[in-house]
Amino acid sequence: MKKDAVENITGSILSDLRKSSGMTQKEFAIAFNVSEGTISHYEQGITIPNPDMLIKFADYFHVSIDYLLGRSKMKTDTSEFNNIFYKNVKTYEVIDLTLSLSKDKRRYLLETLNYIK
């Protein structure tokens, strides 16, 4: 992935996360002790946050750094899933089991999960 692509993806994701939390760029900047211009540059893809800032954003929005970088469509870090499931079930086991199902059964599983939430 080209550097420009990462910056644009990360900027777009940060913008979406900020907006969905109801924050203005100014409020977002204040929360992270940076200038409003810095936030604007991140969101426009002019610059990409450094690793420390990415960690802060990930922690704040409860998303993975891979999600912020556009490397994963899963917002939640997979380590969080291990806390959700029973202690003796690992995330990869749930994924492997799900992938072993037919397309119709995976669709049914998703519909069931959406229903019970």
N, C-alpha and C positions, 0 to 999 in steps of 0.2 A: 504494500500500500504506500503510495506516495505521501511525503510529508504534508503537502497541501491538502490532500484528501483527509488525513487524520485531523488536521486543524479545523477543516470545515465541518467534519462529522462531530468532533468534540464540541465545537462552538455551537452547533445546532442542538446537540443533546443538552448542553448546559443551559441554553436559552429555553428549551422546552421544560426542563426541570425547574428553572427559576420561575417561569410563567405559571406552571401548574401549581407551584407553591404560593402563588399570589404576590410574589415579590417584584418590586421595580429593580432596575439595574442599580440604582442608588442604594436601596435597602440591602441588596445582595453584596454590593461593595463594602458597605459598613459592616455587615455580618462577618466578612472575611478580612477586614482591615486592609483593603486595597482601594485604589481609586476607581471611580466609575468608568474612567477611560480604559483601565485594565480589563474590566468586565466586558466592556464594549468590544475591545480587541479580541478577547477570547471568543465571544459570541459571533463575531464577524469572521473568525478564522485567520485573523492577522497574526496572532500569536497563540501558542498552546500553553496551558498552565504547566509549571514545573512539577516534578513528581510529588513534592511535599504538598503543593496546592491540590493536585489531583486526589491525594489521600484525604485531605480535608473535605473536598467536595463529595467524594464517595461516602465518607462517614456521615456528613451532614444530610445527604439525600438518601442514605441507606441503599446505595447501589454499588456495584463492583467497579473497579477501575477499568476492567475490560469493557464494561458497558459504556463508560464515559469516553473510551477511545474508539468505540464503534466496533470492537472485536467480538462482542457478544450481544445478543438481543435480550439476554436475561438480566434484568436489573439487579436481582439479588445475588450476592456472592454465594457460590455453592456451599461454602462452609456453613452458611446460615441454615441451609436445608438439613444439614446433619443435626442441627439442634431442634428442628421441627419434627423430624421423624423419630421413631423409637431409637434408642441408643444403639441397638444392634443392627440397624438398617442404615446403609450408606447411600448417599445420593446416586452414585454410579449404579447401584443395584436397582434403584427405582427407575432410572433411565434405561438400563438394559432390559428390565422387565417390560417397560412401556414400549420400547422399540421392538420387542419380540411379538407384540400384539399385531393383529391385522389392522389395516387402516380403519375399518369400520369399528373395531373394538377400541382403538385409540380415540376415535371421534366420540364414541359412547362414554369413554372414561372422562374426556374433557367436558362433555355435556353434564355428566354426573357431578364432577367437581364444581362446575359453575353453579349447578342447582343447589348443592349443599353449602356453598359459601354464603 
